[in-house]
Amino acid sequence: MASAAKAPFIDLPFAAPKVTRSVRPDGSTVLASGYTLADYPPHMLAYLDRWAEAAPDRVFLAERDAEDNWRELTYADAAERSGRLAQALLDRGHAPERPIMMLCDATVNMGVLKLAAMRVGIPFVPVSPAYSLMSETFEKLRGVVEMIRPGLVYVSKQAMFARALDAAGLTDVPVIADDTAGGAERFEDWLANPPGPAVAAAFEAVTGDTVSKILLTSGSTGTPKGVLNPQRMLCSNGVAIDQLWPFLGARPPVMVDWLPWSHTFGTNFNLGQILRHGGSMYIDAGKPAPGRIETTLKNLRAVRPNLLYNVPRGFDMLLPHLEADDDFAAHVFGDLDVIFYAGAALPKNLWDRLEALSVFVRGARVPILSSLGATETGPVATLSHWGPEIANSIGLPIPGTEVKLVPSGDKTEIRVRGPNVTPGYFDAPDLTAAAFDEEGFFRLGDAVTYIDEAKPERGLLFDGRVAENFKLMTGTWVAAGLLRLAAVAAGAPLIQDAVVTGHDREEVGLLIFPNPAGCREVAGDAPEDEPLDALIQRDAVRTALAAGLARHNAENPGSSTRITRALIMTEPPSIDGNEITDKGYLNQRAVLARRADLVERLYAEPLDDDVVMIA
C-alpha cells in the first residue's frame, strides 16, 4: 500500500488549481474559482441534436434485454424516438403544469421519455424505486404523488408496480409501460407519429429557466422535497466540470452505471457527462447489495469503461472481486481515466485498495476524485481536478460558483451561490426561503476545512455534516462523520457501515452494520448458510473487531476519537424508517432515533453480553 501511495499519477490533463479568496469582517470567507465560467447552451437537448448529427451510429444508451443481450440505442435513434414521443405527449394533452412521474430504475425507454419531456418543456420527476418496491407503507410515495400531482406515470413493468400504483392513488392517472399488463399503454405505441410543428414550437420556447426535472431529496425527516432543476442549472454545471476536466473531451466516455436516475449523481453528473461528450452508458441492473452485485460484475466484464463512478458501498462490494481476479482487474482498470465517488466519504482502506489495484494494472495511480454538492447544486459545487494526495479532498469551487465558509461552533459550514444552484423547491416557498441565507447562498449543511489554510489552492476537505456532530458530557465535540470513516476503516472487513453514539454521555460508542462477507472471511470455518446473528457472535469476529478498533484508539486516544464500545446489529437500515437512501448513505440521526433502545443497551450497566468493549 505504501508503494502505491508513492507511485506517480497517470498522465491526464486537468485545469491547474486556481482560486480567489475574500475574508470578510464578520468572520466568513468567500472562495471562487480562478476561471471564468464559459458559455453554455440554453438546454441539454443541444447536445443530443449535436451528436445525432455528428455520430449518429454511436451507442448512447444500452441495457440487457429479456434474452440477456445488450439492447443498444444510438444517438440517431434517441433523437428520432424522443421527437416522436414528444409529439405523442402533446397529442395527448400533456403540459408543464402536470409533470411526468417515473417510478422504476433506469431504462433505455426512460431515457427517451426524459429527452422527449425536455424537448417540449414538461418537467419529469424520477422517484426512487425503493419507495415502490421496498417500502411496506408507501408513505413517501403517497406524499410525493400528493405534492407533484402527476399527469402521466412511467414504469418498466406495470405488474411489478401495481401494488404501489394502487397504494399511492395513481390508478386514475395514465400509465405508460414497456409491457401492456394491467391496462397500461404500451410505450412503443406512443412512437407512431413523427414530430410536427407543435413540437418545434414547444422546443423553441424552452429556455435556461425552463424546469427540466424535479429531483427529490432523500426525505430524511418526512416527505421528500422537490428540487427544481432548470436547464440553466444542468448546462452551467456541465460546462464548469468540462473546464476543469478537459480530458472528458478527448474521447467519448464509456460507463457501466447502476446509479439511479432519481438522484443527481446518476442523472445530472453521470448521464450528463455521457450526453455532453457523445459517450455510451451501459445501464447496469445490478446494485451494491447481496444478490445484485453479481449482475454488476457480469456487466463490467462485458464492457470496458474509461470512467468508474460509484458510491463507497459500491466500491466496497466490487473490490474483493477485482483483487481476486487479475484479468478482471486489468479489464476494469486498463483504460480508466478517473475513479470518482460521491454520496458519502470514502474510507481510507477502500482508497488504499483502489490505488493498489491501479498501480498493479497501470504502474501508476488513476486519480481518485470527488466533489461536494447536493441535489440543490446541480450537483457539483466544488470539484477535485488534480491528482489528490489526501483522501476525501473535495477540490475547489467550480467556475461560476462561489462558496461561503461560515464559522459554526467548532466547524466551518459551507454555503453555495451560482447558476448551478436551484431556484427553490416545488410548491414550497417557505422551505425555499429557509434554504438560503440573506445573500442568496444555499445552506448545504456540510462542514469543510482547508487542506492548508495558507495555500487555499490546495483545496478543501469534507469535514462531516454540521448537524451530525454532538458533545460528550464533558462538553467535548465529536466529529461524527469523520469518526465514522475512521471506524469503518479500522474495523475492515467486518464493518459495512456504522453510526457514532455518545451524545450527552461520557464515552463514544458505535452501532455497527456488519459486512456479512467480511465476517464470514474472518470467522474462517463458518458454514456458508450460517445466519448473520450467529456469525457475529463468533469469538473470531468479536476479537478481530475489538483488535481493529483498539488499534484506532492507540492512534487516537482523545475522548472525542476513542471508541470504547460497539454493538453489532443484524437488522439492515430501513428505507421506510429514513435510515438509508438507495445510494447507501446512512442518516445518522434517523438511525439513532429509530434504534434508541440499542443505544441504551450499548451503555447499560451491568454490561450487556452483546456489547464488544474496546481497549
Backbone torsions as a table, in degrees:
resi	resn	phi	psi	omega
1	MET	NA	-40.6	-179.0
2	ALA	-62.4	-41.2	179.9
3	SER	-65.1	-34.1	178.4
4	ALA	-64.8	-40.5	-177.9
5	ALA	-66.2	-23.1	-179.0
6	LYS	-94.3	-6.8	-178.4
7	ALA	-70.6	152.0	177.2
8	PRO	-71.2	165.2	173.9
9	PHE	-86.1	154.0	173.3
10	ILE	-60.4	154.9	-178.0
11	ASP	-77.9	111.0	-175.4
12	LEU	-145.6	131.0	-178.8
13	PRO	-76.5	127.8	172.4
14	PHE	-125.9	158.7	168.7
15	ALA	-74.7	133.3	179.6
16	ALA	-61.7	143.1	-179.8
17	PRO	-65.1	125.8	178.7
18	LYS	-141.0	133.3	-177.2
19	VAL	-149.3	147.4	170.6
20	THR	-109.7	149.6	-177.6
21	ARG	-135.7	133.3	177.5
22	SER	-127.4	113.6	179.3
23	VAL	-92.0	129.2	-174.0
24	ARG	-103.1	158.0	179.7
25	PRO	-60.4	-26.8	-177.9
26	ASP	-81.0	2.2	178.9
27	GLY	96.2	-10.0	177.6
28	SER	-83.5	163.6	179.4
29	THR	-134.4	139.4	175.8
30	VAL	-113.1	124.9	175.0
31	LEU	-109.6	142.8	176.5
32	ALA	-142.9	155.7	178.3
33	SER	-65.4	147.4	173.4
34	GLY	-78.8	-0.5	179.2
35	TYR	-106.3	139.3	174.6
36	THR	-79.4	135.2	179.0
37	LEU	-62.0	128.7	179.0
38	ALA	-73.9	166.2	176.5
39	ASP	-62.3	145.5	178.5
40	TYR	-133.5	153.0	-177.0
41	PRO	-69.9	163.5	-178.4
42	PRO	-75.1	-20.0	-178.6
43	HIS	-156.5	157.8	-176.2
44	MET	-68.8	-21.5	-178.9
45	LEU	-66.4	-18.2	176.1
46	ALA	-59.4	-35.6	179.4
47	TYR	-71.3	-41.7	178.9
48	LEU	-60.6	-47.7	-178.2
49	ASP	-64.9	-34.9	178.1
50	ARG	-63.3	-48.6	-175.4
51	TRP	-76.6	-27.0	174.9
52	ALA	-63.1	-28.5	177.6
53	GLU	-89.0	-42.3	-174.0
54	ALA	-80.4	-33.4	-177.5
55	ALA	-141.3	63.2	-171.8
56	PRO	-61.0	-29.3	-174.9
57	ASP	-96.5	2.9	179.7
58	ARG	-76.5	141.4	178.0
59	VAL	-68.5	128.4	174.6
60	PHE	-98.2	-58.1	179.8
61	LEU	-126.7	146.9	176.5
62	ALA	-146.0	149.6	176.8
63	GLU	-150.3	160.0	176.8
64	ARG	-74.5	135.8	176.5
65	ASP	-93.2	-173.2	-176.3
66	ALA	-62.7	-25.4	178.3
67	GLU	-92.6	7.5	177.4
68	ASP	71.7	20.5	173.2
69	ASN	-98.5	157.2	178.4
70	TRP	-74.1	123.6	169.6
71	ARG	-93.5	117.0	-172.7
72	GLU	-110.5	135.8	177.6
73	LEU	-113.8	120.0	179.5
74	THR	-82.4	170.0	177.6
75	TYR	-64.2	-38.4	177.5
76	ALA	-63.7	-43.1	178.7
77	ASP	-62.8	-42.9	-178.5
78	ALA	-62.4	-42.2	179.1
79	ALA	-64.4	-45.1	-178.1
80	GLU	-67.0	-48.8	-176.3
81	ARG	-66.3	-38.5	178.9
82	SER	-67.0	-34.0	176.1
83	GLY	-65.4	-43.9	177.6
84	ARG	-63.3	-41.8	-179.8
85	LEU	-67.8	-35.1	176.1
86	ALA	-61.2	-41.1	177.6
87	GLN	-62.8	-40.9	179.2
88	ALA	-64.0	-38.2	178.0
89	LEU	-60.7	-45.7	179.8
90	LEU	-68.2	-41.0	179.5
91	ASP	-59.5	-33.6	-177.9
92	ARG	-91.9	7.9	172.0
93	GLY	82.2	15.7	179.7
94	HIS	-75.9	142.2	-172.6
95	ALA	-143.8	165.3	-176.6
96	PRO	-58.3	-25.6	-177.2
97	GLU	-67.7	-20.7	-179.1
98	ARG	-124.5	92.4	-175.8
99	PRO	-60.3	163.0	176.8
100	ILE	-95.0	126.9	-179.4
101	MET	-103.4	135.3	-179.2
102	MET	-122.0	123.2	-169.5
103	LEU	-104.2	-11.8	-169.3
104	CYS	-105.2	177.8	172.8
105	ASP	-66.0	167.1	-179.0
106	ALA	-58.5	135.9	173.5
107	THR	-138.8	163.6	175.5
108	VAL	-59.9	-43.6	-179.8
109	ASN	-65.0	-35.9	175.2
110	MET	-61.5	-41.3	177.7
111	GLY	-59.3	-42.4	178.4
112	VAL	-64.8	-42.7	-179.8
113	LEU	-64.6	-38.8	176.7
114	LYS	-59.8	-45.5	-179.5
115	LEU	-65.9	-39.0	178.8
116	ALA	-63.9	-43.5	179.5
117	ALA	-63.2	-42.5	178.1
118	MET	-62.1	-36.6	-176.3
119	ARG	-63.3	-31.3	-178.0
120	VAL	-114.1	14.9	171.3
121	GLY	73.6	27.2	176.9
122	ILE	-101.0	120.2	179.9
123	PRO	-64.9	146.3	172.9
124	PHE	-118.9	153.0	-175.2
125	VAL	-127.6	95.4	174.9
126	PRO	-76.0	128.9	-175.8
127	VAL	-112.2	137.3	179.0
128	SER	-53.3	125.2	177.7
129	PRO	-58.1	-22.8	179.3
130	ALA	-60.3	-31.3	180.0
131	TYR	-66.2	-24.2	-179.2
132	SER	-101.9	-34.4	-170.0
133	LEU	-107.6	-20.3	-178.3
134	MET	-111.9	-15.6	-177.6
135	SER	-80.4	146.1	174.0
136	GLU	-97.8	-22.4	-174.3
137	THR	-104.9	-23.5	-176.8
138	PHE	59.8	21.6	-176.2
139	GLU	-63.8	-45.2	-179.1
140	LYS	-66.0	-41.1	180.0
141	LEU	-62.1	-43.9	178.1
142	ARG	-61.1	-41.1	179.1
143	GLY	-63.0	-40.6	179.1
144	VAL	-66.1	-42.9	-180.0
145	VAL	-62.0	-43.8	179.1
146	GLU	-63.1	-35.6	-179.6
147	MET	-74.2	-44.9	-171.7
148	ILE	-84.4	-35.6	-175.6
149	ARG	53.0	64.3	-173.2
150	PRO	-67.1	152.2	175.5
151	GLY	-98.6	-11.5	-178.8
152	LEU	-157.5	145.5	178.1
153	VAL	-125.0	135.6	173.6
154	TYR	-114.0	133.4	169.8
155	VAL	-135.3	156.6	178.2
156	SER	-73.4	-48.1	-179.7
157	LYS	-132.2	116.8	-173.7
158	GLN	-63.3	-38.2	-178.1
159	ALA	-58.9	-36.9	-178.9
160	MET	-65.9	-31.2	-174.5
161	PHE	-107.4	6.4	-174.4
162	ALA	-58.0	-44.9	-178.5
163	ARG	-63.0	-42.2	179.9
164	ALA	-67.3	-41.5	179.2
165	LEU	-59.3	-41.9	-179.9
166	ASP	-68.9	-45.6	-177.0
167	ALA	-65.2	-30.2	-176.8
168	ALA	-90.8	2.6	178.6
169	GLY	73.9	32.2	-177.7
170	LEU	-101.7	10.8	-176.2
171	THR	-67.5	-22.0	179.4
172	ASP	-97.2	1.4	178.2
173	VAL	-95.7	135.8	177.6
174	PRO	-55.9	136.8	-179.8
175	VAL	-120.9	132.7	174.3
176	ILE	-115.5	134.8	-175.2
177	ALA	-142.9	164.9	178.9
178	ASP	-75.5	-17.8	174.5
179	ASP	-120.3	178.2	-177.2
180	THR	-112.3	10.7	-179.6
181	ALA	-65.9	140.5	174.5
182	GLY	80.2	9.1	175.7
183	GLY	90.2	4.0	177.9
184	ALA	-69.0	152.3	173.4
185	GLU	-75.5	139.5	-176.3
186	ARG	-79.2	132.0	-176.9
187	PHE	-52.3	-47.5	-175.9
188	GLU	-60.8	-27.4	-179.1
189	ASP	-70.7	-14.4	179.8
190	TRP	-86.1	1.0	-174.7
191	LEU	-104.7	17.4	-171.7
192	ALA	-69.1	-36.8	-170.5
193	ASN	-111.9	136.0	176.5
194	PRO	-70.0	159.0	-179.4
195	PRO	-67.3	140.0	-179.8
196	GLY	-115.0	-163.4	-177.8
197	PRO	-59.4	-31.1	-178.8
198	ALA	-65.5	-37.9	177.1
199	VAL	-66.3	-44.0	179.1
200	ALA	-60.3	-41.6	-179.4
201	ALA	-66.7	-41.8	179.0
202	ALA	-65.1	-38.1	179.4
203	PHE	-65.3	-41.0	179.2
204	GLU	-63.5	-26.0	-178.5
205	ALA	-81.4	-12.0	179.7
206	VAL	-72.4	128.6	178.3
207	THR	-127.1	-178.2	177.5
208	GLY	-63.5	-22.7	-179.8
209	ASP	-90.0	-5.6	178.8
210	THR	-69.4	129.5	179.8
211	VAL	-73.1	120.1	-179.4
212	SER	-86.4	-39.0	-176.6
213	LYS	-153.6	160.6	173.0
214	ILE	-120.5	110.5	-179.6
215	LEU	-97.1	140.9	-175.8
216	LEU	-94.5	138.9	172.5
217	THR	-72.3	174.7	-175.1
218	SER	-69.9	-16.5	178.7
219	GLY	67.7	40.3	-175.0
220	SER	-67.9	-18.7	-179.5
221	THR	-122.7	22.9	179.5
222	GLY	143.7	-147.0	179.6
223	THR	-63.8	132.4	178.2
224	PRO	-58.0	150.2	174.1
225	LYS	-87.2	147.4	178.2
226	GLY	-95.3	109.1	-176.6
227	VAL	-87.5	119.1	178.6
228	LEU	-70.5	127.7	177.9
229	ASN	-117.9	87.7	175.9
230	PRO	-72.0	162.4	-179.1
231	GLN	-57.4	-38.9	178.8
232	ARG	-54.0	-41.2	-177.6
233	MET	-61.5	-46.6	-176.8
234	LEU	-71.5	-43.8	-174.0
235	CYS	-71.8	-41.5	179.6
236	SER	-66.4	-39.6	-179.7
237	ASN	-64.7	-42.7	-179.3
238	GLY	-62.7	-44.3	-179.9
239	VAL	-65.6	-38.6	177.9
240	ALA	-61.7	-42.4	177.1
241	ILE	-61.1	-44.4	-178.0
242	ASP	-63.5	-32.7	178.0
243	GLN	-65.5	-34.9	-178.5
244	LEU	-87.9	-25.8	178.3
245	TRP	-116.6	69.3	-177.4
246	PRO	-63.0	-18.5	178.8
247	PHE	-61.8	-22.4	-179.7
248	LEU	-60.9	-28.0	-178.8
249	GLY	-87.5	-1.2	-175.7
250	ALA	-77.7	-29.3	178.9
251	ARG	-159.5	156.6	-178.5
252	PRO	-63.2	129.7	177.9
253	PRO	-69.6	147.4	176.2
254	VAL	-127.8	129.5	-173.0
255	MET	-140.5	138.3	167.7
256	VAL	-106.7	115.0	-165.4
257	ASP	-136.7	127.6	175.8
258	TRP	-99.9	-13.7	-170.2
259	LEU	-59.2	134.2	-172.9
260	PRO	-69.7	145.9	177.1
261	TRP	-80.3	2.1	173.4
262	SER	-83.9	-3.1	179.8
263	HIS	-121.4	150.4	-176.0
264	THR	-63.6	-31.4	178.2
265	PHE	-60.3	-53.7	-176.4
266	GLY	-69.6	-42.9	-173.1
267	THR	-88.4	-47.9	-175.7
268	ASN	-82.1	-45.6	-176.8
269	PHE	-77.3	-57.2	-173.4
270	ASN	-73.7	-58.5	-178.7
271	LEU	-64.2	-34.4	177.5
272	GLY	-60.6	-41.9	178.3
273	GLN	-66.0	-40.0	178.0
274	ILE	-60.0	-47.4	-177.0
275	LEU	-67.9	-43.1	-177.1
276	ARG	-63.2	-33.4	-172.5
277	HIS	-111.7	16.5	176.4
278	GLY	62.1	38.2	-177.5
279	GLY	-92.4	-171.9	-176.5
280	SER	-127.0	123.8	175.8
281	MET	-109.0	121.6	174.9
282	TYR	-97.6	108.1	-174.8
283	ILE	-70.9	123.5	-176.9
284	ASP	-98.3	117.5	177.7
285	ALA	-80.3	3.0	176.3
286	GLY	-81.8	-171.5	-177.0
287	LYS	-169.5	150.9	176.2
288	PRO	-75.5	74.1	-179.7
289	ALA	-152.5	150.7	177.8
290	PRO	-55.2	133.7	-179.4
291	GLY	86.6	-13.5	180.0
292	ARG	-114.0	-23.8	-177.0
293	ILE	-65.1	-26.6	-179.9
294	GLU	-62.1	-35.7	177.6
295	THR	-64.9	-42.1	177.2
296	THR	-60.5	-43.4	-179.7
297	LEU	-61.4	-42.5	179.0
298	LYS	-62.3	-43.2	-178.0
299	ASN	-69.6	-37.6	177.9
300	LEU	-68.1	-30.7	176.8
301	ARG	-71.5	-25.2	-176.4
302	ALA	-87.8	-25.5	-175.1
303	VAL	-128.3	133.1	179.7
304	ARG	-95.9	111.7	-177.3
305	PRO	-83.5	156.8	166.8
306	ASN	-113.3	-1.7	170.1
307	LEU	-129.6	130.7	179.3
308	LEU	-121.1	101.9	-176.4
309	TYR	-114.4	138.3	-179.0
310	ASN	-166.1	173.5	169.6
311	VAL	-95.2	160.5	-178.2
312	PRO	-52.8	-39.3	-180.0
313	ARG	-63.9	-34.2	177.6
314	GLY	-64.2	-45.0	177.5
315	PHE	-63.9	-37.9	-179.9
316	ASP	-59.2	-40.6	-178.7
317	MET	-82.3	-25.4	-179.4
318	LEU	-80.2	-36.4	-171.4
319	LEU	-56.8	-44.9	-178.6
320	PRO	-58.1	-34.0	-179.9
321	HIS	-73.0	-35.4	176.1
322	LEU	-70.7	-40.1	-178.4
323	GLU	-69.5	-24.6	-177.6
324	ALA	-90.4	-6.1	-172.9
325	ASP	-140.3	101.1	-177.2
326	ASP	-61.0	-39.4	-179.6
327	ASP	-65.9	-39.7	178.2
328	PHE	-64.8	-44.2	178.3
329	ALA	-60.6	-42.2	179.2
330	ALA	-64.7	-36.6	178.8
331	HIS	-65.2	-45.8	-175.6
332	VAL	-75.4	-43.3	-174.6
333	PHE	-88.4	-15.7	-169.5
334	GLY	-63.0	-24.1	-175.6
335	ASP	-127.1	15.4	-174.6
336	LEU	-74.3	140.7	169.0
337	ASP	-91.9	-48.6	179.8
338	VAL	-144.4	158.0	166.2
339	ILE	-110.2	131.1	-176.7
340	PHE	-132.0	138.7	176.6
341	TYR	-131.6	153.6	176.5
342	ALA	-158.8	179.1	179.6
343	GLY	91.1	-29.3	178.0
344	ALA	-167.6	162.7	177.3
345	ALA	-71.8	152.2	-176.8
346	LEU	-94.9	117.7	177.8
347	PRO	-57.7	146.0	-173.9
348	LYS	-59.7	-34.6	-178.7
349	ASN	-65.6	-34.5	177.1
350	LEU	-70.3	-40.8	177.0
351	TRP	-56.6	-49.4	-177.8
352	ASP	-62.5	-40.2	-178.6
353	ARG	-69.3	-37.5	176.4
354	LEU	-64.5	-42.7	178.7
355	GLU	-64.6	-40.1	-179.5
356	ALA	-62.7	-42.1	177.2
357	LEU	-64.8	-40.7	179.7
358	SER	-59.7	-47.0	-179.8
359	VAL	-67.7	-36.0	178.1
360	PHE	-61.6	-41.8	-176.2
361	VAL	-83.9	-44.2	-169.6
362	ARG	-104.6	-15.0	-174.1
363	GLY	76.0	6.2	179.6
364	ALA	-155.5	167.8	-178.0
365	ARG	-88.0	129.2	166.1
366	VAL	-78.4	127.7	-177.6
367	PRO	-58.7	133.5	173.9
368	ILE	-101.7	111.5	-169.3
369	LEU	-118.0	159.6	175.5
370	SER	-151.7	-174.2	-178.4
371	SER	-152.5	178.6	169.5
372	LEU	-128.7	135.2	178.9
373	GLY	-178.2	-164.5	-177.3
374	ALA	-161.0	174.1	174.2
375	THR	-54.2	-32.7	-176.2
376	GLU	-81.0	-4.6	-176.8
377	THR	-118.5	15.8	163.3
378	GLY	81.6	1.9	8.6
379	PRO	-107.4	-10.0	-164.7
380	VAL	-93.1	131.2	171.3
381	ALA	-108.3	-43.9	172.1
382	THR	-123.5	155.9	-177.3
383	LEU	-147.3	135.1	173.4
384	SER	-78.6	125.2	-178.3
385	HIS	-138.0	45.6	170.3
386	TRP	-160.6	164.6	179.9
387	GLY	-66.0	107.7	-173.6
388	PRO	-77.3	141.6	175.6
389	GLU	-97.9	-9.8	-176.7
390	ILE	-124.0	129.3	179.6
391	ALA	-62.1	144.5	175.6
392	ASN	68.5	24.4	167.2
393	SER	-67.0	134.3	178.9
394	ILE	-108.0	9.3	172.8
395	GLY	76.1	-142.4	-174.6
396	LEU	-131.8	166.2	177.6
397	PRO	-57.8	143.4	178.4
398	ILE	-78.7	159.8	178.3
399	PRO	-54.3	136.0	178.8
400	GLY	87.6	-6.3	-174.7
401	THR	-117.8	136.7	174.0
402	GLU	-109.2	145.3	171.5
403	VAL	-122.4	138.4	177.9
404	LYS	-109.1	128.0	179.3
405	LEU	-102.2	120.7	-172.3
406	VAL	-123.2	125.0	176.6
407	PRO	-57.8	135.1	-179.5
408	SER	-144.9	95.1	-175.3
409	GLY	63.1	-127.8	178.3
410	ASP	-92.1	9.8	-177.0
411	LYS	-118.2	171.6	173.8
412	THR	-120.5	110.1	-179.8
413	GLU	-77.1	144.4	177.6
414	ILE	-112.0	135.2	177.0
415	ARG	-126.7	158.1	-168.6
416	VAL	-131.7	140.3	173.9
417	ARG	-140.5	133.6	178.4
418	GLY	166.9	176.1	-179.0
419	PRO	-67.1	-15.6	178.7
420	ASN	-84.9	-2.4	-176.7
421	VAL	-92.6	137.4	-179.2
422	THR	-57.4	148.2	171.4
423	PRO	-75.0	-13.4	178.0
424	GLY	152.3	-166.4	-176.8
425	TYR	-103.7	146.0	-178.6
426	PHE	-61.1	122.7	173.2
427	ASP	52.6	38.4	-177.8
428	ALA	-146.6	70.2	-177.8
429	PRO	-62.4	-31.2	179.4
430	ASP	-68.4	-42.7	178.0
431	LEU	-66.7	-37.5	178.1
432	THR	-61.5	-48.0	-178.6
433	ALA	-60.8	-39.3	-177.9
434	ALA	-72.1	-20.0	-175.5
435	ALA	-80.3	-15.7	-175.7
436	PHE	-117.6	147.1	175.9
437	ASP	-85.5	-174.7	-173.4
438	GLU	-67.3	-16.6	178.6
439	GLU	-101.1	5.3	179.8
440	GLY	84.7	14.4	175.3
441	PHE	-84.6	132.3	177.6
442	PHE	-76.4	134.2	-178.5
443	ARG	-86.0	104.0	-178.5
444	LEU	-71.7	-34.1	-174.1
445	GLY	84.9	4.5	178.3
446	ASP	-99.5	157.5	175.5
447	ALA	-114.5	148.2	178.5
448	VAL	-136.6	167.6	173.5
449	THR	-146.2	158.4	177.1
450	TYR	-75.4	145.9	165.9
451	ILE	-67.7	-42.2	177.5
452	ASP	-149.1	104.1	-174.7
453	GLU	-60.6	-28.8	178.9
454	ALA	-74.3	-18.7	179.5
455	LYS	-131.0	78.4	-175.5
456	PRO	-60.8	-21.6	178.7
457	GLU	-65.8	-12.4	175.6
458	ARG	-75.5	-13.7	172.2
459	GLY	102.7	-177.4	-176.6
460	LEU	-114.4	158.5	173.8
461	LEU	-117.2	141.6	171.3
462	PHE	-66.9	134.8	-175.3
463	ASP	-126.5	30.8	175.2
464	GLY	88.7	178.1	176.1
465	ARG	-89.3	134.2	-179.3
466	VAL	-57.8	-42.0	-174.3
467	ALA	-77.0	-12.8	-178.0
468	GLU	-83.8	-20.2	-176.7
469	ASN	-73.1	152.1	-178.8
470	PHE	-148.5	170.2	179.0
471	LYS	-109.0	142.9	168.4
472	LEU	-76.1	172.6	178.8
473	MET	-59.2	-24.9	-179.9
474	THR	-76.1	-9.5	-175.6
475	GLY	90.7	1.9	179.8
476	THR	-79.8	131.7	178.7
477	TRP	-76.1	141.3	174.3
478	VAL	-113.4	123.1	176.8
479	ALA	-85.0	89.2	-169.4
480	ALA	-61.3	-41.7	-176.8
481	GLY	-63.6	-45.4	-179.5
482	LEU	-70.4	-37.3	178.8
483	LEU	-67.1	-36.7	175.9
484	ARG	-58.4	-45.2	179.1
485	LEU	-59.6	-45.6	-179.2
486	ALA	-63.6	-37.7	-179.4
487	ALA	-68.1	-42.9	178.8
488	VAL	-60.7	-42.1	178.9
489	ALA	-66.8	-42.7	-178.0
490	ALA	-67.1	-32.4	-177.7
491	GLY	-93.4	7.5	179.6
492	ALA	-60.8	141.0	2.2
493	PRO	-96.1	20.5	-170.5
494	LEU	-82.5	-27.2	-172.8
495	ILE	-101.5	120.6	172.0
496	GLN	-78.9	-45.7	175.9
497	ASP	-162.0	171.5	-176.2
498	ALA	-155.5	159.7	175.2
499	VAL	-123.2	135.3	-176.7
500	VAL	-89.7	132.8	-179.6
501	THR	-116.7	167.5	174.6
502	GLY	134.3	3.8	179.4
503	HIS	-56.3	123.3	-179.8
504	ASP	58.9	27.1	173.7
505	ARG	-119.8	175.5	-175.6
506	GLU	-85.8	-22.3	-172.9
507	GLU	-136.5	155.8	177.4
508	VAL	-86.7	138.0	175.6
509	GLY	-132.7	179.4	179.9
510	LEU	-134.7	137.6	161.0
511	LEU	-101.3	122.2	-169.5
512	ILE	-110.6	129.8	166.8
513	PHE	-93.6	112.8	-172.0
514	PRO	-76.5	156.8	171.7
515	ASN	-95.0	105.1	-174.5
516	PRO	-56.9	-41.4	-179.4
517	ALA	-65.0	-39.8	178.5
518	GLY	-67.0	-39.4	177.6
519	CYS	-63.9	-40.5	-179.9
520	ARG	-66.1	-38.5	178.8
521	GLU	-63.2	-44.9	-178.5
522	VAL	-69.8	-37.0	-179.6
523	ALA	-64.5	-31.3	174.5
524	GLY	78.6	-70.6	-172.9
525	ASP	-99.1	15.6	-178.6
526	ALA	-71.0	135.5	176.0
527	PRO	-61.3	149.4	-177.9
528	GLU	-60.5	-30.3	-176.9
529	ASP	-96.6	10.2	179.6
530	GLU	-65.9	127.3	-177.9
531	PRO	-66.1	156.2	-175.3
532	LEU	-61.7	-38.3	-177.3
533	ASP	-64.4	-27.5	175.3
534	ALA	-82.4	-37.1	-177.6
535	LEU	-60.5	-43.0	-175.6
536	ILE	-73.8	-11.7	177.6
537	GLN	-89.6	-6.2	-179.1
538	ARG	-65.0	140.9	-177.8
539	ASP	-58.2	-39.3	-177.8
540	ALA	-62.3	-38.9	-179.3
541	VAL	-69.9	-48.4	-178.2
542	ARG	-65.4	-38.3	179.5
543	THR	-67.3	-42.5	179.8
544	ALA	-65.6	-38.8	178.0
545	LEU	-63.2	-48.0	-179.8
546	ALA	-61.2	-38.1	-178.8
547	ALA	-68.3	-43.0	-179.6
548	GLY	-63.9	-44.1	179.8
549	LEU	-71.8	-29.5	175.5
550	ALA	-65.6	-36.9	176.3
551	ARG	-63.6	-40.2	175.6
552	HIS	-60.0	-45.1	-177.9
553	ASN	-62.7	-36.5	-179.8
554	ALA	-62.6	-32.4	-179.9
555	GLU	-91.1	-14.1	-176.6
556	ASN	-136.6	71.6	-171.0
557	PRO	-79.4	-8.8	-177.4
558	GLY	-65.0	154.8	-175.7
559	SER	-63.5	-26.2	-178.6
560	SER	-85.0	-9.1	-178.8
561	THR	-122.3	-11.6	-177.7
562	ARG	-86.3	124.6	-178.3
563	ILE	-96.3	121.4	-173.7
564	THR	-100.4	-20.5	-173.2
565	ARG	-156.8	155.0	-179.5
566	ALA	-148.2	148.3	176.4
567	LEU	-128.8	122.2	-179.5
568	ILE	-89.0	126.3	-177.1
569	MET	-102.0	153.6	177.2
570	THR	-107.2	-24.2	178.5
571	GLU	-76.6	123.4	179.8
572	PRO	-68.5	162.2	178.3
573	PRO	-62.0	145.2	-171.6
574	SER	-101.3	129.7	173.3
575	ILE	-66.2	-48.4	-179.0
576	ASP	-61.6	-31.9	-179.8
577	GLY	-85.2	8.5	178.9
578	ASN	63.6	20.4	-176.0
579	GLU	-80.4	-22.4	-173.7
580	ILE	-153.4	149.2	172.5
581	THR	-94.2	169.8	179.8
582	ASP	-76.5	-1.0	169.7
583	LYS	-91.1	-5.7	177.4
584	GLY	94.4	12.9	179.9
585	TYR	-86.2	124.5	-179.3
586	LEU	-82.3	140.0	173.8
587	ASN	-98.8	100.7	-174.2
588	GLN	-55.6	-47.4	-176.0
589	ARG	-64.5	-39.4	-179.1
590	ALA	-67.4	-40.0	178.7
591	VAL	-63.1	-45.3	-178.7
592	LEU	-64.6	-37.1	-180.0
593	ALA	-71.7	-43.3	-176.3
594	ARG	-71.8	-28.7	-175.7
595	ARG	-114.4	36.5	-179.3
596	ALA	-57.8	-31.6	179.5
597	ASP	-65.8	-33.3	179.0
598	LEU	-73.0	-34.0	174.7
599	VAL	-61.5	-41.6	178.1
600	GLU	-63.3	-41.6	177.1
601	ARG	-61.3	-37.1	-177.2
602	LEU	-61.8	-34.8	-176.7
603	TYR	-106.8	8.5	-174.3
604	ALA	-66.6	148.6	171.7
605	GLU	-124.5	126.3	2.7
606	PRO	-69.4	165.8	-174.1
607	LEU	-61.6	131.0	175.7
608	ASP	-69.5	139.0	-177.2
609	ASP	-61.1	-27.4	-176.7
610	ASP	-81.7	-11.4	-177.4
611	VAL	-79.6	131.7	175.7
612	VAL	-95.3	118.1	178.9
613	MET	-88.8	141.2	-174.4
614	ILE	-113.2	134.0	179.8
615	ALA	-72.7	NA	NA
